[in-house]
Amino acid sequence: MHASISIWGVILGGLSAMVVGALWYSPVLFGKPWAKAMGTTEKEMAKARARLMPILIAVSLLTALVMSLFVVYFQNFTRDSWLMSGFDTAVLAWFGFAGTALVAHGAWDPRPKDLLYINLGNRLVTLLVMGLIISAFLN
């Protein structure tokens, strides 16, 4: 089977992870409780942001690339609509990979469990948005 993916879907899916993260961890949503659970301040985070941004961009684009391949394979297997395949792939990726990895690490993490719940929610929303964007470009 040949997998055709959309470069625009990968790019916009990767960028969507950055947008979701910026909103999720902003003071408007979960930034304050997340920073408290992390034991950090906004000033410390602002200082680290420039150093971490290239890593976050690369990881987001790589996630979008792999998600694109998974969506194509899932759609070819199920023959569901592209949007349903994007949604299902995102939920399975969260439930089977991202969520379980976070829970496994969180079980040993001495920080407050609120941190785990905030991060789990972020990964779910990020993957859902990414999966839907990617699948919209595969129609």
C-alpha positions in Angstrom: 0.0 0.0 0.0 1.2 3.5 -0.9 0.7 6.3 1.6 0.1 9.7 0.1 0.2 12.5 2.7 -0.3 16.2 2.4 2.7 18.4 3.2 0.3 21.2 4.1 -1.6 18.9 6.4 1.7 18.0 8.1 2.8 21.7 8.4 -0.5 23.0 9.6 -1.0 20.0 11.9 2.4 20.6 13.4 1.7 24.3 13.8 -1.7 23.5 15.4 0.2 21.7 18.2 2.1 24.9 18.9 -1.2 26.9 19.0 -3.0 24.5 21.2 0.0 24.4 23.6 0.3 28.2 23.7 -3.4 28.5 24.6 -3.5 25.5 26.9 -0.5 26.6 29.0 -1.4 30.3 28.9 -2.7 32.0 32.1 -6.2 32.1 30.5 -6.5 28.3 30.6 -4.1 26.1 32.6 -0.9 28.0 32.7 -1.1 29.1 36.4 -1.9 25.7 37.9 0.6 24.0 35.5 3.4 26.4 36.6 2.6 25.9 40.2 2.6 22.1 39.8 5.9 22.3 37.9 7.4 24.5 40.6 8.3 27.3 38.1 7.4 30.9 37.4 6.4 32.6 34.2 9.7 34.5 34.3 11.6 31.2 34.3 9.5 29.8 31.5 9.9 32.9 29.4 13.7 32.6 29.8 13.6 28.9 28.7 11.1 29.4 25.8 13.6 30.6 23.2 15.9 27.7 23.9 13.0 25.1 23.8 11.1 26.4 20.9 13.1 24.7 18.1 12.7 21.4 19.9 9.0 21.9 20.3 8.6 22.8 16.6 10.6 19.8 15.5 8.7 17.4 17.7 5.3 18.9 16.6 6.2 18.4 12.9 7.4 14.9 13.5 4.2 14.0 15.4 2.2 15.5 12.5 4.1 13.5 9.9 3.6 10.2 11.8 0.0 11.1 12.5 -0.5 11.7 8.7 0.8 8.2 7.9 -1.4 6.6 10.6 -4.5 8.5 9.4 -3.9 7.2 5.8 -3.3 3.7 7.0 -6.4 3.8 9.3 -8.6 5.2 6.5 -7.4 2.6 4.0 -8.2 -0.1 6.6 -11.6 1.1 7.8 -12.8 2.9 4.7 -14.4 5.5 7.0 -14.5 9.1 6.0 -11.2 11.0 6.2 -12.4 13.2 9.1 -13.6 10.1 11.1 -10.3 8.4 10.4 -8.4 11.5 11.7 -10.5 11.6 14.8 -10.2 7.9 15.5 -6.5 7.9 14.9 -6.0 10.8 17.2 -8.0 9.1 20.0 -6.1 5.8 19.5 -2.8 7.6 19.5 -3.6 9.4 22.7 -5.1 6.3 24.4 -2.5 3.9 23.3 0.7 5.9 23.2 0.7 9.5 24.5 -1.8 9.0 27.4 -0.3 5.8 28.6 3.2 7.2 28.5 2.2 10.2 30.5 0.4 8.1 33.1 3.3 5.7 33.4 5.7 8.7 34.0 3.1 10.4 36.2 2.9 7.3 38.5 6.5 7.9 39.6 6.4 11.7 39.5 6.3 13.2 43.0 4.7 16.5 41.6 1.0 17.1 42.1 -1.3 14.9 40.0 -2.9 18.1 38.6 0.2 18.3 36.4 -0.6 14.9 35.0 -4.2 15.8 34.3 -3.3 19.1 32.6 -0.8 17.4 30.4 -3.1 14.5 29.5 -5.8 17.0 28.5 -3.3 18.9 26.4 -2.1 15.8 24.5 -5.7 14.7 23.8 -6.8 18.1 22.5 -3.5 18.5 20.5 -3.8 15.1 18.8 -7.5 15.6 18.1 -6.9 19.0 16.4 -3.9 17.7 14.6 -5.8 14.6 13.4 -8.7 16.6 12.1 -6.5 19.2 10.3 -4.4 16.4 8.7 -7.5 14.5 7.6 -9.1 17.6 6.1 -6.1 17.9 3.7 -6.4 14.2 2.7 -9.8 14.5 1.2 
